[in-house]
Amino acid sequence: MKEHVTVIPEDKIIIVDSLPLQCEFDTHIAGLHALQWHNGKGELEIVSDDGKISNHEISSYTSEVNSYVEIWQAKYDEINAPYVPTFEEAKAAKLAEINAACDSILNAATATYPASEVLTFDQQVREAQTYQTDNATSVPLLSALATSRKITLPELVQRILVKHDAFSALSGSIIGQRQALEDVLDTLTTVESVQALIINIQIPESVA
């Protein structure tokens, strides 16, 4: 039993314990202008055919008040029900989660480098591979880097290729795990199964 219930049919308002909600309902009695129930007792305000309002004591919470509380409760539950995504929305959200897990690991691998330097990585690798094949080939970027770092060009080339191989192994493992999760995601057919898919992308021990 609720302690406080107010019903205002004209405005389609039901107030339960100070929380008003607009609800669709028919009154349990003709001419009901308002219903007030507080602390175990209450009154009905009834409008007669001549427009006069008279007050009548509520004889039973169960028969005269409870139906309005049930209508209010149903509306409250509807408003506060958790949003249930469509299958496509759930799948898109899970794919974004998978991709974010992949990106977080790979982005961390290059996080200590400025963005401008990262942009040169492909050129560094190309020049290093070219130099390894023919050390007489011009490699302007690596030559400048080696000079500034005061190390030999062969030493720089070796360092670049070692880092490149390590990142290739890392990215291959991480991206492969991402793709495997996407393959599993593509086999799922319900919102519940999509939401239950656990995302666990791990750095392999060999490159950790």
CORFENHU-V879988 format. One record per residue. RES is the residue in three letters. PHI is phi as a letter, one per 40 degrees, with the letter a starting at -180 (* if undefined). Layout:
RES | PHI
RES | PHI
//
This chain:
MET | *
LYS | c
GLU | c
HIS | b
VAL | b
THR | b
VAL | b
ILE | b
PRO | d
GLU | d
ASP | c
LYS | f
ILE | b
ILE | b
ILE | b
VAL | b
ASP | f
SER | g
LEU | b
PRO | c
LEU | b
GLN | c
CYS | b
GLU | c
PHE | a
ASP | b
THR | c
HIS | c
ILE | a
ALA | c
GLY | g
LEU | c
HIS | c
ALA | a
LEU | b
GLN | b
TRP | b
HIS | a
ASN | f
GLY | g
LYS | a
GLY | a
GLU | b
LEU | b
GLU | b
ILE | b
VAL | c
SER | c
ASP | c
ASP | c
GLY | g
LYS | c
ILE | b
SER | b
ASN | b
HIS | b
GLU | c
ILE | c
SER | c
SER | a
TYR | c
THR | c
SER | c
GLU | b
VAL | b
ASN | c
SER | c
TYR | c
VAL | c
GLU | c
ILE | c
TRP | c
GLN | c
ALA | c
LYS | c
TYR | c
ASP | c
GLU | c
ILE | c
ASN | c
ALA | c
PRO | c
TYR | c
VAL | b
PRO | c
THR | c
PHE | c
GLU | c
GLU | c
ALA | c
LYS | c
ALA | c
ALA | c
LYS | c
LEU | c
ALA | c
GLU | c
ILE | c
ASN | c
ALA | c
ALA | c
CYS | c
ASP | c
SER | c
ILE | c
LEU | c
ASN | c
ALA | c
ALA | c
THR | b
ALA | c
THR | c
TYR | b
PRO | c
ALA | d
SER | c
GLU | c
VAL | d
LEU | c
THR | c
PHE | d
ASP | c
GLN | c
GLN | d
VAL | c
ARG | d
GLU | c
ALA | c
GLN | c
THR | c
TYR | c
GLN | c
THR | c
ASP | a
ASN | c
ALA | c
THR | c
SER | c
VAL | b
PRO | d
LEU | c
LEU | c
SER | c
ALA | c
LEU | c
ALA | c
THR | c
SER | c
ARG | c
LYS | f
ILE | b
THR | c
LEU | c
PRO | d
GLU | c
LEU | c
VAL | d
GLN | c
ARG | c
ILE | c
LEU | c
VAL | c
LYS | c
HIS | c
ASP | c
ALA | c
PHE | c
SER | c
ALA | c
LEU | c
SER | c
GLY | c
SER | c
ILE | c
ILE | c
GLY | c
GLN | c
ARG | c
GLN | c
ALA | c
LEU | c
GLU | c
ASP | c
VAL | c
LEU | d
ASP | c
THR | c
LEU | c
THR | b
THR | b
VAL | c
GLU | c
SER | c
VAL | c
GLN | c
ALA | c
LEU | c
ILE | c
ILE | c
ASN | a
ILE | b
GLN | b
ILE | c
PRO | c
GLU | c
SER | c
VAL | b
ALA | c
//
